């Protein structure tokens, strides 16, 4: 059963993973299996960046008061 709403970061991460999966599926059917393809390196770096972003948002949660930058 699906929860009522996702945290926006969680929904973003799931959406990005789904889009990357679609890119790989389309690429596989258009180009076939290409080991060592540069897109795999980009994907690896992108996923490391997503992991770092996710960890940073857990370590340094944003304030929910909507005031923007704090002094």
Secondary structure as GFF3:
##gff-version 3
##sequence-region A 1 71
A	DSSP	alpha_helix	8	31	.	.	.	ID=ss1
A	DSSP	alpha_helix	38	59	.	.	.	ID=ss2
###
